[in-house]
Amino acid sequence: MSKKARKDYDYYTLNIPNELRILFEAFINQNPNLGFKSVSQYLLHVIQGKAEKIIRDNPGLRKIEKLRLPTHSYILEENGSYKKVLNKEKLLEKIEHMWDEESSREESNSN
């Protein structure tokens, strides 16, 4: 893996063997309902899904005060454990979705 840098974080490029790439692409094409457009997007999803266990099993990561994932974040508590919290954007989306559903129900009931 070669390391690249950006102002806010370091990231890595990963060389995936061609056979494995073909296998993953076939999996993604066969399962379009999963919503992944690329192998790297799928792998990122898998790693993010394991984030809680990775943090719990690696005490060296305890220095990370906040780990932000697409839908939620893990925030380091004073006792050393991580608290899982919903991101504000996702929370707002959920509230808006609930509001839209309620408005739709009220409209259909009034007709």
C-alpha atoms as one frame of an Amber mdcrd trajectory, in Angstrom:
protein
   0.000   0.000   0.000   1.303   3.409  -0.822   0.582   6.235   1.601  -0.953
   9.471   0.350  -1.629  12.597   2.352  -4.330  15.203   2.600  -4.646  18.088
   5.046  -7.187  16.402   7.316  -6.011  12.774   7.215  -3.662  10.205   5.690
  -5.107   7.653   3.328  -3.813   4.679   1.405  -4.242   3.254  -2.052  -4.640
  -0.483  -2.269  -3.655  -2.704  -5.168  -6.251  -5.454  -5.514  -5.252  -8.540
  -7.554  -7.176  -8.632 -10.833  -8.858 -11.969 -10.063 -10.140 -10.645  -6.744
 -11.327  -7.416  -8.379 -13.255  -9.419 -10.993 -14.794 -11.565  -8.242 -15.859
  -8.497  -6.225 -17.252  -6.750  -9.315 -19.275  -9.861 -10.160 -20.592  -9.916
  -6.583 -21.506  -6.225  -6.750 -23.171  -6.639 -10.172 -25.061  -9.699  -8.950
 -26.301  -7.821  -5.867 -27.162  -4.295  -7.093 -29.624  -3.862  -4.220 -26.639
  -3.605  -1.848 -25.955  -0.173  -3.350 -22.203  -0.445  -3.939 -20.723   0.984
  -7.128 -17.128  -0.132  -6.616 -14.983  -2.669  -4.829 -13.394   0.003  -2.632
 -16.826   1.270  -1.554 -17.798  -2.276  -0.549 -14.542  -2.868   1.350 -14.922
   0.453   3.179 -18.439  -0.594   4.213 -17.146  -3.923   5.569 -14.383  -2.224
   7.576 -16.767   0.415   8.931 -19.130  -2.350   9.982 -16.320  -3.855  12.047
 -15.216  -0.500  13.545 -16.686  -1.094  17.003 -14.963  -4.473  17.392 -11.688
  -3.155  15.958 -11.629  -0.293  18.476 -12.602  -2.555  21.381  -9.928  -5.149
  20.500  -7.100  -2.633  19.938  -6.306  -0.597  23.071  -3.789   1.445  21.054
  -6.694   3.023  19.210  -8.070   4.451  22.466  -6.354   7.737  21.641  -8.982
   8.263  18.925 -11.504  10.535  20.619 -14.087  10.401  17.853 -14.448   7.978
  14.963 -16.957   9.284  12.432 -18.688   6.837  10.108 -21.354   7.663   7.505
 -24.352   7.038   9.784 -22.977   7.278  13.303 -19.894   8.088  15.348 -18.086
   6.496  18.266 -17.085   8.988  20.978 -14.534   8.110  23.666 -16.055   8.340
  27.158 -14.114   9.203  30.331 -14.261   5.566  31.475 -12.441   4.465  28.293
 -15.450   2.945  26.534 -16.936   4.203  23.299 -20.450   5.577  23.021 -22.203
   5.089  19.682 -24.107   8.222  18.593 -26.137   8.997  15.498 -24.644  11.729
  13.309 -26.615  14.992  13.225 -27.109  14.769   9.464 -28.564  11.267   9.676
 -30.714  12.284  12.631 -32.065  15.245  10.657 -32.725  12.969   7.672 -34.655
  10.567   9.926 -36.705  13.418  11.401 -37.450  14.827   7.932 -38.428  11.363
   6.695 -40.757  10.847   9.670 -42.228  14.326   9.124 -42.841  13.587   5.421
 -44.516  10.266   6.280 -46.748  11.965   8.863 -47.685  14.726   6.403 -48.506
  12.142   3.729 -50.704  10.206   6.166 -52.556  13.360   7.190 -53.128  14.297
   3.535 -54.479  10.851   2.672 -56.743  10.867   5.751 -58.165  14.294   4.879
 -59.101  13.159   1.341
